[in-house]
Amino acid sequence: MLPVAHAADSVHPSAPPRANSQQPQGSLVIVGGALRSDNDAVWDRIVELAGGQGARIAVFASASATPERAARLLVERFNRSGARAFFVPVAERLDKLDYRVAAEDAELAAAVRSAGGAYFAGGDQGRITRALRRPDGSNTRVLDALWDMYRRGGVIAGSSAGAAIMSSTMFGQPRAVLATLKQGLSDGRHITQGLGFIGDDVFIDQHLLVRGRFARMLPAMLAKGYKIGLGIDENTAMVVGPKRDVEVIGYRGALLVDLTNAATRDGTFNLSNGRLSYLDNGDRFNLASGVFTPASDKAEGKIDAGKPYYREPLFTADILGNGTVVDLMGKLIDSDQPEAIGLSLDSATAEQPDLGFEFKLSRTGESVGYQSPFSETYSVYNVRLDIRPIVVQRPLYQYK
């Protein structure tokens, strides 16, 4: 149950998430994928954190199926924001170049080490880790150089696959979201080792709201013992500073998953007493203190529970739909209803077609919401999440 800072208040939790002992002095910009070239807020922030105009930014297109083309476009985009970006040719898919040799090149490592920042393109995150780690799992020279740059104060940014590598555990070759809930996941295949720039206490996922991926974060976090997870949506970024402040910028927002007090039972996936929070553009959250701070345009827009806007039962038959969970959270926090129900069901031809899940969102004494008078969007903190397996009757419906 994580507290909220609003107006001049500052509330601290009883047991904040643990932070890394030798915290790097740099920043992370974690993009949920599909970053548009006209999203100046994100591109310009990366350049600013790398040192501003003229900053050297090392571009890694390791995840891309066409790394040379991806790198060329990224270098051009960064340079339009005033940077002096350069391509780091460490990628499996490059022609006429052995990426394993390049990853150990002392001159290339020195260029990365002296840069102000680095950016990882999207694609397949497994290509990034294979390119930057030796077969025995140790760091290549270029990966060591990235860590040196980050510890010194540089920025490491990445989109989609470049976001996935930010945590110590990342998805490898996962099943679909609902199939992950039904069948679970295996370490080494569905989840694997990331690069861990954000530390070993926070799990990261991307394309989150568009693809309903918050649900697949839960079994992955439980399997590896994570208490805190951050999922970022497309064309949106989380900026994580050296003091563990997280700021959301961009088109949409991010979900914070808190499993500090959650419980599960053996058998089919179930969860009780989880917490979900939605951080919208401009919102902040501190990973060390656990304090939320709404964006300036929402600071005076705290939702009054005595004056609810929504007054009807809240239900959706597709909780994993594009943005559905956030829409339901916003309605719940501004409602006279104590809970909202969402379902996730599968096709009649899918594996285990009679197995579905009920997602129950509930307001608690710690739940709070804010609304912007400009965009009418909500920020919602500390909503309880319970998930139970359900039996789906077949046929689900009949024609009249």
C-alpha positions, 0 to 999 in steps of 0.5 A: 500500500504505497502512499501519495504526495499531494499539495505539500504533503509527504507520506512515507510507507512503513516498508519501502522497497529496497534500493541497490547499494551502489546506486549509479549516478545516471538516469534511465529512460524506459520507453514502452515501444512504438516511440513516434518520431514526433514525440519530442518530449521523450527524444529531447529528454534523452538528449538533455540527460546525455548532456544537452546540445552536442551530446554523444549518444551511442545507438545500439540497434542490436535487437533489430532485424535490420540493425543498419537501417534502424541505427541510421534512422535513430542517429538521424532522429537524435541529431535532429534534437541536437545530439551527435549520435553514433552507431555501435555495430554490435548486433547479430544481424549485421552483415560482414561483421562479427558482433562478438569481436566488435563487443570486445573492441577496446576502441569501440568500448572507449567510445561508449564509455566516454559518451553521454548516453546510449539508446537501445532500439526495439526488436528481439531483446534476446539479441541484445543480451546475446550480443553484449554478454559472453557465452559464459554469461560475463560482460563483454568490454562494451557492456562494461563500458555501458555500466561505467558510463551509467555509473558516472552519470550518463543516460541509458534509454531503450524502447520495447526490447530496449526497455525489457533489458532494463530489469534483471529478469525479462521475458524471453519467448513468452506465451500469450498473456492469457495462456501465461496465466493458464499454463504458467512460465518456465525460467530460461525460456519464457523468462530469462536474464536481462541486463539489470540497469534498474537494479534487481528489485524492480521488474519491467515490461513494455507495450503494457496497456495496448496488449494487456500485459499487466496480467503476465507481469504477475506470474513473472514477478511471483516466480522471481520474487519481485515485489514491485513492477513497472509496466510502460505503455507505447509512445510513453517513457518512464524516466528513472533518476539516480535518487530512484524518482520515476517520472512518466512522460509521453502519450499515455502512462504506466502501471505500477504493480505492488505485490508486497502484501499479495498472497497466492494459492497452489494450483491454477493461478490466483492472486489476492491483495495485490495493488495497482496504480496508474501513473499518467503523464507528469506523475512521479513515484519514488522507488526508495520512499514509495511516495506518489506525486500527481502531475501539476495539472492534477494536484488540485484535482483530487477525486471527492469520494462523496461526489462520485461521477459513475453510479452504475455497476462496473464490469468489462468482459475483456480486462486485457483489452487495449487500455481497459484496465486503466479505464476501469480503474478511473471509473472505479475511483470516481464511482459510488461502487466499491468494486469493479469486475473484469473477465478474461476468457478464451476462444472455444477452440483454445487450450483449456477453453473452459478456464477463465479469470475474474479480475476484481478491482476494489477501493480501499482506505489507501485508494486515491485518484486525481483528474486533470481539468485539461485532459480529463484523464485520471491518475489512480493509486493503490487500487486492490487487485484480486484474481480468481480462476473461473469456469466458463460454461460452453457454449458461452452464448447462443443465437436468438 
